Amino acid sequence: MSSIKIYPPNQLPSEGVTDVQFAIWKEELEVYLEIEDKFQKFLPGGRYATWTAAETNEERITGLRRQT
């Protein structure tokens, strides 16, 4: 069985991005996040599904839980 390595999308430029370019980038990012195990705990249904960006709140993970 072969496996395919999915890489994260490149960072978007700060300006000049079209709606189509953004939609493609967003889709690539969603696929990458869903496939990478290390991000599962931050997605809906994960251990830390409720969080805010670090820029908004340094203590961004609500209900920090112990590893079991």
Secondary structure as UniProt FT lines:
FT   HELIX           19..35
FT   HELIX           37..42
FT   TURN            44..45
FT   TURN            47..48
FT   TURN            54..56
FT   TURN            58..59
//
